[in-house]
Amino acid sequence: MLRRARMLPHLYSQMLVAQAAGGQMSQISSFVMIGLMFAVVYFLLIRPANKQRREHAELLTALKKDDEIVTSGGMWGKIIALDDKVATIEIADKVKVKMLRDRISGRWPSAAPAADKASKAEKLEKTDSKTAEAAR
């Protein structure tokens, strides 16, 4: 037992010498790990949040009168009037609600397919015209 007690300080001093020799390398690896952690946080949290924020801002600028929308509270209705910050929404016959424009979370799905069909038809026409020109 006494022999083990004498060896512990010797082992400890050897560990300190090894750390001093490899200290430079451990600092570099620490910086690399911190950089990798920042990259993971950026690509998993920050970048998707910025993309979602940008898409929501584009949605809010594209809103117009008679669009059917859904609010962040879950109410849905038709836009009657739009100001810079306030939207007036009709949620039932002769029931109008004013709310902040940024509380609109999206378009109501019943209005989206009609717009998608029109855009798909336009894309199809463009592709048909390109293939016809290529065939000439």
Buried (B, 14 or more C-beta within 10 A) or exposed (E): EEEEEEEEEEEEEEEEEEEEEEEEEEEEEEEEEEEEEEEEEEEEEEEEEEEEEEEBEEBBEEBEEEBBBBBEEEEBBBBBEBEEEEBBBBEEEEEEBEBEBEBBBBBEEEBEEEEEEEEEEEEEEEEEEEEEEEEE
